[in-house]
Amino acid sequence: MAKKHQRPIPQPSVHKEPTTTASTKRVNRIFPGSDFDPRSWVLFPFLNFKGQAWLIVAIIFLCYGNSIGNKYAVDDGMVSVGNRFTKEGLKGIKDILTKDSFIGGMDKNVLPGGRYRPLSLVTFAAEWEFFGENPYVSHFLNIVFYALTCFLLLLLLRKYLFPKEPLIAFVATLIFAIHPIHIEAVTNIKGRDEVLAMLCMFGSLLLFFKYLNEHRKSQGLAFGAQFLYFLALLAKENPITFLAIIPVTLYFFTPMKIKDALKVSYPFLITFFLYALIRIAASGLNTETLVKDVFQDPYFLVKSPVEKYATIMFVLGKYLALLFFPHPFSFDYTYNQIPYRDFSDVGVIVSLLVYIGLASLAVWGWKHKNLYAYCAFFFIASISIVSNIVFNLGGMMGERFLFQSSIAFAIALGVGAVWLIQKMDAQTGKYALTGVLALLTTVAGARIFVRNQDWYSNETLYLKDVHTVPNSTRANKCAGEIYLRQAVSTKDSLEKRKKLELAIGYLEKSLKILPVFKEGFLDLGSAYCFYGELEKADSLWKLCDKHYPGNEFTGFYYTGVLAPEYGKKAYPLYLAGKYDEALPLFQKAVSISTQYDVGWYYIGQIYGAKHEFTQAVAAFEKAIAVKKNEPEYYYHYGGACFMAGEYQKAVNAFMECKRQKPDFPRVDEGLSAAQSKLNGK
């Protein structure tokens, strides 16, 4: 009978100084066994490190390759196509490095503490310099950066954390690479900040561990490690947690005591302080949320701190659930898709107990350097910075927030998987693990491939996800906005009406969920406006002004949407000669917006047709005051002045019309008649 392959899961053991021969002194390293043998038994004899790396990269491109053809979606505009610094190309890098990262896309930062994440913006600026507006390049590079991240993770795990168990390194990296929870970070162009942060962090750790392994002789390695850590911080704030994770990793995977691990890790703290000074100079020290609403502060409407922290605990539980069962997904989890909870809620209680268990595991396994304890610590440290406990994220939940935390999850599964197959004989274990990994890769790959299609554009994403998160104010608003845009762009009147009805349905639901919602007021008003119910639009925008006084949008909607719609309603009546019906509508239009020059023009035409020339002259003058470069206005203004007996004004008007358009029909006749009347006096 075949002897069972009983290799125990490696636990970092106390390193003893070799004392035998000179040759043994060569392996006096901080990381025992770091000279791994690429021929170590893994899934297949030929699948050495190089083979593992190429396999993982190939799987990543197979899973995410169909996202290369996607357009910009969600926040991509803020960092790329809608960011004025990014669009300047290399010239914009100075502003990117010296200003808050929201300034280029939003003109201001509304979140506490600011956001200083210039690294990804610099890469977008470089793309604009060489490729212009090209989302396909951005999506391709996101996949490349993700593949590089997974490659470095494999190298880090195999060379330094599991040098004697390369199979754990491979399984953990593969699970990380194919986990669907990363779709948002990879497929959404804006998610590059998450990927770059971990790419630079893994590079930093590799150089730092190599530096320690070589007895701290190479200062170049030390400098490189700190430089890459600095870049990781410039990508996103999440690597701050590695100030704790690095010494703990050294404690668990080397003979170091925690005191020694903290001592050798202090350069990372110095790098962090340097980064903090630069960040403060660029983003300031604002500690409050500048915009007070549930979209910038997801817990703005809680009744008490207890309710806030109970809901946070519930969200933390949902994060764990998504790691084990990544479905369903949504681009948005805003109010009120996840209602506020209290500590009597079953979900909150379960989540709290699970996290207490994880914390207990981390404490219990500390002394024995238990690998699951390490994973528990890594996960809790990583999730803390995206939990809304440390600082306000500006969102209640996001799948991209699990990017770093999922590393611990992947390592734990890798350790568990290898432990299970080592309970079997070698042949059975090999085929069992191969089959399970192949099945997981196929299922996860299909999930990723399909979800990438949802991210094709805002239109596909919003109309899909509104059914996933039907109680989200923003998701309903976004779906309504898509149908509104489709209605405006279609020429078929029946199709336009259908689209407007869908838009109104979703937008009304968004306001039902959150009755005071600025974007809801504005978009629903527009939908009703184009639907022909102008009074409803007017009342909605008045409500917007009431709840958001001085906002910068309502005036535009009155001028650019409501006034023209009254004009469109009046115009057929004007053409039919129904002046008494058309005039009040044009007057309503100009009362809404005095800058609606078309309304003043037709008011002048109607008064002229009714032989009320004094009123016609006044109306044409207001039209010209708004739009001075319209020759037709001057021509009819001249005619009204002529009929009103104001011949000098008529001459001046006809001359201006002729100056702007010398071949304007009959302008010479009008000018000649006005000059004759003027000379006759």
DRENNUGU-917944 format. One line per 8 residues: number of its first residue (from 0); their letters; for each residue x, y, z of C-alpha. Coordinates in nm, 4 decimals, decimal comma, m for minus. Example, Ala and Ser with C-alpha at 12.3 -4.5 7.8 and 13.67 -1.06 7.14 Angstrom:
0) as) 1,2300 m0,4500 0,7800; 1,3670 m0,1060 0,7140
***
This chain:
0) makkhqrp) 0,0000 0,0000 0,0000; 0,1247 0,3431 m0,0866; 0,2553 0,5382 0,2009; 0,0486 0,8423 0,2770; 0,1990 1,1789 0,2022; 0,1833 1,3282 0,5509; 0,3658 1,6615 0,5375; 0,2468 1,8936 0,8156
8) ipqpsvhk) 0,1523 2,2511 0,7361; 0,4682 2,4513 0,8019; 0,4734 2,6626 1,1120; 0,7539 2,9186 1,1407; 0,9990 2,7746 1,3874; 1,2740 2,9318 1,5920; 1,5802 2,9657 1,3751; 1,8997 2,8127 1,5115
16) eptttast) 2,2396 2,9369 1,4091; 2,4141 2,6728 1,1972; 2,7431 2,5705 1,3532; 2,8791 2,2905 1,1376; 3,0550 2,3844 0,8173; 3,1291 2,6920 0,6170; 2,8812 2,5811 0,3587; 2,5986 2,5770 0,6080
24) krvnrifp) 2,6665 2,9355 0,6995; 2,5453 3,0393 0,3560; 2,1879 2,9659 0,4600; 2,1995 3,1773 0,7731; 1,8998 3,3817 0,6610; 1,6167 3,5657 0,8287; 1,3752 3,3533 0,6242; 1,4719 2,9865 0,6632
32) gsdfdprs) 1,4542 2,7879 0,3431; 1,4152 3,0902 0,1173; 1,6277 2,9251 m0,1540; 1,3224 2,7366 m0,2753; 1,3580 2,4539 m0,5178; 1,1554 2,5205 m0,8349; 1,1226 2,1451 m0,8795; 0,9266 2,1130 m0,5564
40) wvlfpfln) 0,6194 1,8961 m0,5885; 0,3161 2,1024 m0,6803; 0,0159 2,0199 m0,8948; 0,2254 1,8760 m1,1749; 0,5972 1,8018 m1,1863; 0,6537 2,0515 m1,4705; 0,4626 2,3323 m1,2993; 0,7528 2,5145 m1,1354
48) fkgqawli) 0,7438 2,8783 m1,0277; 0,7671 3,0053 m1,3835; 0,4900 2,7739 m1,4919; 0,2695 2,8807 m1,2006; 0,3251 3,2479 m1,2780; 0,2425 3,2142 m1,6481; m0,0641 3,0046 m1,5688; m0,2021 3,2681 m1,3303
56) vaiiflcy) m0,1319 3,5519 m1,5743; m0,3022 3,3580 m1,8551; m0,6080 3,2924 m1,6375; m0,6301 3,6617 m1,5462; m0,6286 3,7676 m1,9119; m0,8859 3,5012 m1,9981; m1,1133 3,6199 m1,7177; m1,0755 3,9938 m1,7699
64) gnsignky) m0,9862 4,0195 m2,1384; m1,3413 4,1023 m2,2436; m1,3317 4,4173 m2,0286; m1,0749 4,5757 m2,2629; m1,3553 4,6793 m2,4990; m1,5536 4,8504 m2,2234; m1,6215 5,2241 m2,2100; m1,5856 5,4625 m1,9175
72) avddgmvs) m1,8266 5,3953 m1,6303; m1,9246 5,5352 m1,2878; m1,6305 5,7308 m1,1404; m1,4016 5,6851 m1,4417; m1,4931 6,0349 m1,5529; m1,3727 6,1849 m1,2260; m1,0224 6,0400 m1,2654; m0,9835 6,0261 m1,6423
80) vgnrftke) m1,2156 6,1614 m1,9101; m1,3648 6,4238 m1,6785; m1,0492 6,5236 m1,4927; m0,9010 6,8488 m1,6199; m0,5528 6,7721 m1,4863; m0,5449 6,4236 m1,6368; m0,6533 6,5567 m1,9766; m0,3557 6,7919 m1,9815
88) glkgikdi) m0,1322 6,4888 m2,0165; 0,2167 6,5166 m1,8742; 0,1653 6,8913 m1,8176; m0,1054 6,8111 m1,5635; 0,1192 6,5989 m1,3421; 0,2362 6,9004 m1,1402; m0,1233 6,9819 m1,0393; m0,1958 6,6145 m0,9748
96) ltkdsfig) 0,0968 6,5917 m0,7335; 0,0298 6,9189 m0,5521; m0,3510 6,9217 m0,5174; m0,6199 6,7072 m0,3615; m0,7144 6,4216 m0,5934; m1,0786 6,5352 m0,6157; m0,9918 6,8833 m0,7421; m0,9320 6,7866 m1,1039
104) gmdknvlp) m1,2626 6,6030 m1,1362; m1,4917 6,7844 m0,8913; m1,3219 7,1233 m0,8344; m1,3409 7,0571 m0,4605; m1,3043 6,7810 m0,2057; m1,6125 6,7145 0,0018; m1,4807 6,4318 0,2199; m1,3073 6,4685 0,5578
112) ggryrpls) m0,9316 6,4370 0,5569; m0,9126 6,4936 0,1842; m0,8119 6,2383 m0,0752; m0,4540 6,2357 m0,1948; m0,4109 5,9512 m0,4451; m0,1981 6,0929 m0,7246; m0,0281 5,7746 m0,8471; m0,3158 5,6396 m1,0551
120) lvtfaaew) m0,3924 5,9920 m1,1829; m0,0319 6,0228 m1,3036; m0,0743 5,7002 m1,5010; m0,3976 5,8338 m1,6524; m0,2232 6,1588 m1,7447; 0,0479 5,9591 m1,9221; m0,2204 5,7682 m2,1104; m0,3810 6,0939 m2,2240
128) effgenpy) m0,0428 6,2232 m2,3370; 0,0242 5,9256 m2,5619; m0,3190 5,7796 m2,6438; m0,5713 6,0571 m2,5833; m0,9244 5,9608 m2,4805; m0,8985 5,5847 m2,5038; m1,0749 5,3691 m2,2425; m0,9498 5,0521 m2,4099
136) vshflniv) m0,5893 5,1333 m2,3214; m0,6941 5,2082 m1,9632; m0,8785 4,8778 m1,9295; m0,5860 4,6858 m2,0791; m0,3391 4,8468 m1,8405; m0,5666 4,7698 m1,5446; m0,5419 4,4015 m1,6345; m0,1645 4,4263 m1,6783
144) fyaltcfl) m0,1247 4,5909 m1,3364; m0,3491 4,3269 m1,1803; m0,1499 4,0450 m1,3403; 0,1735 4,2000 m1,2111; 0,0208 4,2280 m0,8636; m0,0676 3,8596 m0,8618; 0,2782 3,7706 m0,9934; 0,4463 3,9602 m0,7095
152) lllllrky) 0,2096 3,8043 m0,4565; 0,3059 3,4579 m0,5809; 0,6746 3,5450 m0,5596; 0,6366 3,6953 m0,2119; 0,4473 3,3970 m0,0733; 0,6664 3,1371 m0,2361; 1,0034 3,2936 m0,1617; 0,9527 3,4337 0,1870
160) lfpkepli) 0,6319 3,3219 0,3577; 0,6030 2,9619 0,2355; 0,9447 2,8698 0,0967; 0,9018 2,5068 0,1993; 0,5405 2,4827 0,0820; 0,5218 2,6363 m0,2657; 0,1840 2,4701 m0,3161; 0,0287 2,6961 m0,0501
168) afvatlif) 0,1742 2,9983 m0,2286; 0,0306 2,8865 m0,5612; m0,3165 2,7981 m0,4317; m0,3446 3,1211 m0,2326; m0,2359 3,3347 m0,5286; m0,4694 3,1557 m0,7676; m0,7642 3,2070 m0,5310; m0,6743 3,5747 m0,5010
176) aihpihie) m0,6395 3,6109 m0,8784; m0,9747 3,4538 m0,9659; m1,1844 3,5901 m0,6792; m1,4807 3,7759 m0,8342; m1,4771 4,0306 m0,5510; m1,1955 4,2020 m0,7455; m1,4084 4,2728 m1,0524; m1,4804 4,6324 m0,9541
184) avtnikgr) m1,1156 4,7066 m0,8796; m0,9963 4,5640 m1,2122; m1,2809 4,6318 m1,4554; m1,3623 4,9808 m1,3309; m1,0795 5,2063 m1,4533; m1,0997 5,4117 m1,1344; m1,0242 5,0944 m0,9368; m0,6630 5,1161 m1,0505
192) devlamlc) m0,5754 5,2914 m0,7235; m0,6564 4,9714 m0,5325; m0,4454 4,7578 m0,7657; m0,1481 4,9945 m0,7757; m0,1448 5,0192 m0,3962; m0,1008 4,6432 m0,3611; 0,1351 4,6161 m0,6582; 0,3728 4,8662 m0,4986
200) mfgslllf) 0,3195 4,7161 m0,1527; 0,4153 4,3665 m0,2658; 0,7203 4,5080 m0,4438; 0,8176 4,6902 m0,1266; 0,7862 4,3765 0,0846; 0,9923 4,1712 m0,1593; 1,2777 4,4210 m0,1475; 1,2526 4,4620 0,2296
208) fkylnehr) 1,2545 4,0886 0,2983; 1,5454 4,0432 0,0577; 1,7271 4,3221 0,2422; 1,6737 4,1425 0,5748; 1,7656 3,8100 0,4237; 2,1000 3,9497 0,3099; 2,1850 4,0721 0,6601; 2,0886 4,4309 0,5815
216) ksqglafg) 2,3971 4,4843 0,3678; 2,2355 4,6429 0,0636; 2,1073 4,9942 0,1346; 1,9798 5,0053 m0,2207; 1,7286 4,7341 m0,1343; 1,6249 4,9252 0,1797; 1,5790 5,2477 m0,0148; 1,3864 5,0687 m0,2885
224) aqflyfla) 1,1534 4,9114 m0,0326; 1,0737 5,2504 0,1212; 1,0312 5,4159 m0,2170; 0,7796 5,1517 m0,3258; 0,5960 5,1827 0,0059; 0,5764 5,5577 m0,0526; 0,4289 5,4922 m0,3993; 0,1803 5,2492 m0,2455
232) llakenpi) 0,0612 5,5250 m0,0119; 0,0361 5,7640 m0,3076; m0,1956 5,5134 m0,4743; m0,4345 5,4790 m0,1788; m0,4424 5,5024 0,1992; m0,4924 5,1287 0,2610; m0,1180 5,0451 0,2887; m0,1102 5,2454 0,6127
240) tflaiipv) m0,2272 4,9227 0,7762; 0,1002 4,7567 0,6754; 0,2692 4,9556 0,9499; 0,1154 4,6877 1,1722; 0,1064 4,4018 0,9213; 0,4791 4,4115 0,8386; 0,6160 4,3560 1,1916; 0,3472 4,0966 1,2590
248) tlyfftpm) 0,4458 3,9159 0,9381; 0,8080 3,9154 1,0497; 0,7036 3,7805 1,3875; 0,4972 3,4978 1,2369; 0,7298 3,3957 0,9544; 1,0772 3,4509 1,1006; 1,2524 3,3759 1,4293; 1,2185 3,7422 1,5289
256) kikdalkv) 1,0471 3,8476 1,8464; 0,7848 4,1152 1,8022; 1,0135 4,3758 1,9606; 1,2836 4,3062 1,7063; 1,0301 4,3025 1,4246; 0,9047 4,6464 1,5275; 1,2590 4,7806 1,5394; 1,3546 4,6688 1,1904
264) sypflitf) 1,0210 4,7990 1,0534; 1,0623 5,1556 1,1777; 1,1736 5,2920 0,8345; 0,8177 5,2333 0,7119; 0,6925 5,4616 0,9866; 0,9347 5,7339 0,8772; 0,8160 5,6944 0,5174; 0,4582 5,7228 0,6351
272) flyaliri) 0,5304 6,0494 0,8182; 0,6921 6,1908 0,5044; 0,3855 6,0908 0,3043; 0,1565 6,2442 0,5691; 0,3352 6,5807 0,5465; 0,3035 6,5849 0,1674; m0,0600 6,4797 0,1900; m0,1439 6,7565 0,4373
280) aasglnte) 0,0254 7,0131 0,2136; m0,1837 6,8983 m0,0836; m0,5211 6,8166 0,0772; m0,5251 7,0100 0,4024; m0,6499 6,8945 0,7383; m1,0252 6,9287 0,7066; m1,1827 6,6839 0,9497; m1,5496 6,7363 0,8661
288) tlvkdvfq) m1,7629 6,6268 0,5753; m1,8238 6,9467 0,3799; m2,1419 6,8251 0,2099; m2,3918 6,7021 0,4665; m2,5897 6,4227 0,3041; m2,6027 6,0430 0,3017; m2,3973 6,0221 m0,0175; m2,0915 6,1872 0,1357
296) dpyflvks) m2,1607 6,0627 0,4887; m2,3509 5,7311 0,4749; m2,4415 5,7547 0,8444; m2,5679 6,1116 0,8277; m2,9278 6,0097 0,9078; m2,8630 5,7683 1,1956; m3,0530 5,8389 1,5152; m2,7610 5,7544 1,7447
304) pvekyati) m2,3993 5,6370 1,7458; m2,5272 5,2950 1,8529; m2,7251 5,2681 1,5295; m2,4208 5,3753 1,3296; m2,1852 5,1171 1,4754; m2,4441 4,8401 1,4627; m2,4869 4,9093 1,0900; m2,1106 4,9154 1,0409
312) mfvlgkyl) m2,0911 4,5749 1,2075; m2,3648 4,4465 0,9754; m2,1720 4,5721 0,6707; m1,8561 4,4015 0,7969; m2,0551 4,0799 0,8080; m2,1703 4,1319 0,4485; m1,8068 4,1716 0,3456; m1,7252 3,8300 0,4909
320) allffphp) m2,0290 3,6798 0,3197; m1,9157 3,8197 m0,0177; m1,5744 3,6618 0,0267; m1,7303 3,3183 0,0684; m2,0181 3,3680 m0,1758; m1,9490 3,6571 m0,4175; m2,3044 3,7245 m0,5307; m2,4864 3,9482 m0,6035
328) fsfdytyn) m2,2717 4,2458 m0,7017; m2,3590 4,6123 m0,7347; m2,1766 4,9332 m0,8168; m2,3744 5,1049 m0,5408; m2,4819 5,0383 m0,1827; m2,6084 5,3814 m0,0864; m2,9112 5,4752 0,1216; m3,1330 5,2793 0,1819
336) qipyrdfs) m3,0256 4,9505 0,0293; m2,8712 4,8602 0,3640; m3,1112 5,0018 0,6247; m2,9701 5,1221 0,9550; m2,9566 4,8473 1,2171; m2,9317 4,8188 1,5924; m2,7572 4,5593 1,8035; m3,0727 4,3527 1,8401
344) dvgvivsl) m3,0587 4,2675 1,4699; m2,9697 3,9021 1,4049; m2,7308 3,9901 1,1242; m2,5466 4,2355 1,3472; m2,5211 3,9813 1,6289; m2,3872 3,7085 1,3963; m2,1350 3,9458 1,2428; m2,0209 4,0659 1,5841
352) lvyiglas) m1,9726 3,7088 1,7058; m1,7737 3,6155 1,3939; m1,5411 3,9132 1,4335; m1,4985 3,8416 1,8028; m1,4049 3,4899 1,6979; m1,1503 3,6209 1,4453; m0,9988 3,8530 1,7042; m0,9879 3,5697 1,9576
360) lavwgwkh) m0,8185 3,3467 1,7004; m0,5559 3,6165 1,6361; m0,4852 3,6455 2,0097; m0,5004 3,2725 2,0799; m0,2684 3,1794 1,7940; m0,0163 3,4559 1,8589; 0,2161 3,2594 2,0834; 0,2206 2,9518 1,8599
368) knlyayca) 0,2414 3,1537 1,5387; m0,0641 2,9827 1,4019; m0,1152 3,0639 1,0333; m0,4895 3,1108 1,0693; m0,4231 3,3566 1,3505; m0,1963 3,5501 1,1155; m0,4685 3,5568 0,8498; m0,7218 3,6755 1,1057
376) fffiasis) m0,4928 3,9596 1,2126; m0,4176 4,0535 0,8491; m0,7884 4,0592 0,7634; m0,8962 4,2652 1,0657; m0,6133 4,5157 1,0159; m0,6937 4,5529 0,6446; m1,0720 4,5809 0,6836; m1,0399 4,8375 0,9631
384) ivsnivfn) m0,9330 5,1191 0,7324; m1,2324 5,0681 0,4998; m1,4901 5,0090 0,7730; m1,6029 5,3719 0,8300; m1,4771 5,3359 1,1870; m1,1386 5,5012 1,1348; m1,2689 5,7738 0,9024; m1,5643 5,8455 0,6748
392) lggmmger) m1,5192 5,6698 0,3416; m1,7978 5,8607 0,1683; m1,9800 5,5307 0,1091; m2,1349 5,2610 0,3254; m1,9950 4,9670 0,1328; m1,7982 4,8861 m0,1808; m1,6708 4,5624 m0,3292; m1,3374 4,7266 m0,4136
400) flfqssia) m1,2819 4,7851 m0,0405; m1,2166 4,4120 0,0003; m0,9207 4,4079 m0,2375; m0,6493 4,4107 0,0306; m0,8461 4,2115 0,2894; m0,9019 3,9276 0,0441; m0,5288 3,8499 0,0558; m0,5756 3,7078 0,4062
408) faialgvg) m0,8800 3,5130 0,2895; m0,6842 3,3636 m0,0021; m0,3902 3,2632 0,2198; m0,6219 3,1003 0,4729; m0,7922 2,8978 0,1990; m0,4550 2,8029 0,0535; m0,3323 2,6764 0,3889; m0,6580 2,4894 0,4472
416) avwliqkm) m0,6592 2,3321 0,1006; m0,3053 2,1976 0,1333; m0,3786 2,0700 0,4839; m0,6741 1,8739 0,3457; m0,4886 1,7129 0,0569; m0,2073 1,6157 0,2903; m0,4628 1,4011 0,4696; m0,4825 1,1980 0,1461
424) daqtgkya) m0,2243 0,9953 m0,0358; m0,0132 1,1955 m0,2817; m0,1892 1,0835 m0,6001; m0,5425 1,1318 m0,4676; m0,4536 1,4665 m0,3154; m0,2965 1,5872 m0,6370; m0,5991 1,5070 m0,8506; m0,8488 1,6221 m0,5885
432) ltgvlall) m0,6857 1,9623 m0,5597; m0,6435 1,9910 m0,9361; m1,0119 1,9162 m0,9870; m1,1298 2,1603 m0,7204; m0,9065 2,4405 m0,8460; m1,0128 2,3790 m1,2065; m1,3781 2,3914 m1,1028; m1,3290 2,7088 m0,8960
440) ttvagari) m1,1385 2,8750 m1,1792; m1,4090 2,7862 m1,4305; m1,6969 2,9049 m1,2120; m1,5175 3,2208 m1,0959; m1,3951 3,2945 m1,4484; m1,7470 3,2692 m1,5861; m1,8740 3,4983 m1,3103; m1,6028 3,7535 m1,3863
448) fvrnqdwy) m1,6579 3,7315 m1,7628; m2,0322 3,7950 m1,7322; m1,9955 4,0748 m1,4779; m1,7390 4,2479 m1,7000; m2,0165 4,2856 m1,9571; m2,2325 4,4656 m1,7021; m1,9492 4,7184 m1,6629; m1,9459 4,7913 m2,0381
456) snetlylk) m2,0955 5,1374 m1,9837; m2,3051 5,3343 m1,7389; m2,6115 5,2320 m1,9353; m2,5540 4,8575 m1,9050; m2,4359 4,8807 m1,5438; m2,7099 5,1042 m1,4061; m2,9963 4,9239 m1,5776; m2,8649 4,5883 m1,4527
464) dvhtvpns) m2,7786 4,6800 m1,0951; m3,0988 4,8691 m1,0173; m3,2650 4,5264 m0,9996; m2,9925 4,3994 m0,7664; m3,0218 4,6918 m0,5238; m3,3825 4,8092 m0,5728; m3,3866 5,0097 m0,2489; m3,0840 5,2222 m0,3343
472) trankcag) m3,1653 5,5882 m0,3913; m2,8696 5,6390 m0,6193; m2,9200 5,3201 m0,8220; m3,2800 5,4208 m0,8972; m3,1711 5,7739 m0,9801; m2,8990 5,6453 m1,2138; m3,1393 5,4105 m1,3933; m3,3901 5,6936 m1,4281
480) eiylrqav) m3,1185 5,9205 m1,5661; m3,0248 5,6609 m1,8292; m3,3852 5,6320 m1,9494; m3,4140 6,0105 m1,9462; m3,1072 6,0443 m2,1686; m3,2396 5,7758 m2,4019; m3,5732 5,9603 m2,4248; m3,4071 6,2898 m2,5083
488) stkdslek) m3,1961 6,1331 m2,7827; m3,4732 5,9354 m2,9558; m3,6818 6,0882 m3,2356; m3,9669 5,8416 m3,2210; m4,2407 6,0074 m3,0137; m4,3928 5,6805 m2,8908; m4,0541 5,5420 m2,7884; m3,9689 5,8738 m2,6217
496) rkklelai) m4,2860 5,8566 m2,4158; m4,2114 5,4990 m2,3039; m3,8587 5,5915 m2,1991; m3,9848 5,8950 m2,0091; m4,2392 5,6825 m1,8228; m3,9615 5,4428 m1,7178; m3,7446 5,7362 m1,6131; m4,0259 5,8886 m1,4079
504) gylekslk) m4,0900 5,5546 m1,2360; m3,7304 5,5094 m1,1219; m3,6816 5,8743 m1,0286; m4,0026 5,8853 m0,8254; m3,8841 5,5739 m0,6425; m3,5502 5,7398 m0,5656; m3,7378 6,0315 m0,4064; m3,9685 5,7951 m0,2226
512) ilpvfkeg) m3,6624 5,6302 m0,0630; m3,4987 5,9661 0,0123; m3,7585 6,2470 m0,0029; m3,4953 6,5225 0,0062; m3,2612 6,4362 m0,2797; m3,1179 6,7126 m0,4960; m3,0359 6,5059 m0,8046; m3,3748 6,3342 m0,7743
520) fldlgsay) m3,5572 6,6679 m0,7817; m3,3578 6,7880 m1,0810; m3,3837 6,4750 m1,2948; m3,7478 6,4015 m1,2156; m3,8292 6,7620 m1,3012; m3,6543 6,7155 m1,6359; m3,8437 6,3934 m1,7045; m4,1785 6,5581 m1,6324
528) cfygelek) m4,0726 6,8578 m1,8377; m4,0031 6,6482 m2,1472; m4,3190 6,4499 m2,0764; m4,5170 6,7722 m2,1117; m4,6143 6,8192 m1,7470; m4,4363 7,1497 m1,7059; m4,6122 7,2550 m1,3862; m4,4874 6,9410 m1,2084
536) adslwklc) m4,1367 7,0156 m1,3264; m4,1643 7,3704 m1,1960; m4,2857 7,2516 m0,8553; m4,0032 6,9938 m0,8251; m3,7355 7,2503 m0,9014; m3,8902 7,4914 m0,6539; m3,8658 7,2145 m0,3951; m3,5002 7,1710 m0,4903
544) dkhypgne) m3,4404 7,5437 m0,4351; m3,6224 7,5249 m0,1032; m3,4165 7,2366 0,0331; m3,0904 7,3331 m0,1382; m3,0921 7,7140 m0,1520; m2,8269 7,8675 m0,3691; m2,7418 7,5412 m0,5447; m2,5681 7,5807 m0,8768
552) ftgfyytg) m2,7995 7,3576 m1,0812; m3,1589 7,4786 m1,0567; m3,0943 7,7950 m1,2534; m2,9540 7,5923 m1,5399; m3,2590 7,3645 m1,5454; m3,4961 7,6608 m1,5534; m3,3010 7,8332 m1,8281; m3,1950 7,5325 m2,0298
560) vlapeygk) m3,4927 7,2992 m1,9886; m3,8177 7,4445 m1,8522; m3,8197 7,7770 m2,0375; m3,7447 7,6129 m2,3762; m4,0148 7,3514 m2,3144; m4,2728 7,6268 m2,2611; m4,1409 7,7792 m2,5817; m4,1835 7,4487 m2,7663
568) kayplyla) m4,5385 7,4235 m2,6369; m4,6158 7,7766 m2,7547; m4,4512 7,7579 m3,0969; m4,7165 7,5435 m3,2792; m4,9840 7,7830 m3,1494; m4,7838 8,0746 m3,2836; m4,7521 7,9112 m3,6254; m5,1277 7,8482 m3,6294
576) gkydealp) m5,1925 8,2155 m3,5631; m5,3349 8,1460 m3,2154; m5,1500 8,4389 m3,0644; m5,3705 8,4770 m2,7579; m5,2893 8,1178 m2,6594; m4,9220 8,1311 m2,7544; m4,8417 8,4634 m2,5857; m4,9044 8,3527 m2,2211
584) lfqkavsi) m4,6837 8,0476 m2,2748; m4,3966 8,2549 m2,4144; m4,4446 8,5010 m2,1291; m4,4316 8,2117 m1,8822; m4,1086 8,0985 m2,0443; m3,9379 8,4374 m2,0060; m4,0718 8,4754 m1,6531; m3,8956 8,1486 m1,5698
592) stqydvgw) m3,5769 8,2648 m1,7371; m3,5197 8,6197 m1,8504; m3,2250 8,4801 m2,0470; m3,4539 8,2849 m2,2801; m3,3951 8,5007 m2,5869; m3,6147 8,2886 m2,8166; m3,9135 8,3608 m2,5921; m3,8564 8,7370 m2,6072
600) yyigqiyg) m3,8189 8,7163 m2,9846; m4,1545 8,5452 m3,0365; m4,3242 8,7779 m2,7891; m4,2007 9,0604 m3,0105; m4,3329 8,8830 m3,3185; m4,6750 8,8323 m3,1611; m4,7013 9,1949 m3,0454; m4,5978 9,3031 m3,3930
608) akheftqa) m4,8648 9,0831 m3,5500; m5,1175 9,2412 m3,3126; m4,9908 9,5905 m3,4115; m4,8779 9,6601 m3,0560; m4,5434 9,7903 m3,1729; m4,4242 9,9571 m2,8527; m4,4451 9,6229 m2,6686; m4,2840 9,4534 m2,9697
616) vaafekai) m3,9885 9,6933 m2,9580; m3,9391 9,6267 m2,5847; m3,9501 9,2494 m2,6379; m3,6990 9,2556 m2,9242; m3,4649 9,4715 m2,7178; m3,4644 9,2078 m2,4426; m3,3954 8,9331 m2,6948; m3,0999 9,1309 m2,8332
624) avkknepe) m2,9692 9,2012 m2,4820; m2,9398 8,8259 m2,4288; m2,8065 8,7365 m2,7752; m2,6299 9,0169 m2,9569; m2,5038 8,8204 m3,2548; m2,8355 8,7171 m3,4091; m2,9036 8,9232 m3,7303; m3,2678 8,8094 m3,7467
632) yyyhygga) m3,3373 8,9734 m3,4122; m3,2021 9,3049 m3,5389; m3,4028 9,2831 m3,8608; m3,7366 9,2353 m3,6858; m3,6393 9,4827 m3,4163; m3,5777 9,7362 m3,6933; m3,9184 9,6596 m3,8395; m4,0916 9,7070 m3,5045
640) cfmageyq) m3,9049 10,0351 m3,4447; m4,0057 10,1534 m3,7922; m4,3718 10,0785 m3,7292; m4,3491 10,2440 m3,3867; m4,2092 10,5589 m3,5486; m3,8639 10,5224 m3,3909; m3,6754 10,5643 m3,7199; m3,3272 10,6228 m3,5801
648) kavnafme) m3,3494 10,2980 m3,3833; m3,4776 10,1302 m3,6995; m3,1796 10,2568 m3,9045; m2,9356 10,1417 m3,6394; m3,1005 9,7989 m3,6175; m3,1027 9,7415 m3,9939; m2,7408 9,8526 m4,0189; m2,6353 9,6086 m3,7463
656) ckrqkpdf) m2,8277 9,3305 m3,9193; m2,6473 9,4139 m4,2465; m2,3114 9,4265 m4,0696; m2,3617 9,0793 m3,9210; m2,5076 8,9315 m4,2401; m2,4737 9,1518 m4,5509; m2,7012 8,9311 m4,7631; m2,9860 8,9131 m4,5101
664) prvdegls) m3,3129 8,9141 m4,7127; m3,4776 9,2577 m4,7556; m3,2515 9,4281 m4,5059; m3,1544 9,6875 m4,7671; m3,5203 9,7656 m4,8272; m3,5820 9,8134 m4,4580; m3,2734 10,0308 m4,4155; m3,3667 10,2460 m4,7147
672) aaqsklng) m3,7231 10,2947 m4,5893; m3,6068 10,3864 m4,2403; m3,3468 10,6315 m4,3735; m3,6094 10,7928 m4,5974; m3,8442 10,8430 m4,3036; m3,5600 10,9756 m4,0912; m3,4445 11,2192 m4,3645; m3,8041 11,3262 m4,4316
680) k) m3,8283 11,4522 m4,0761
***
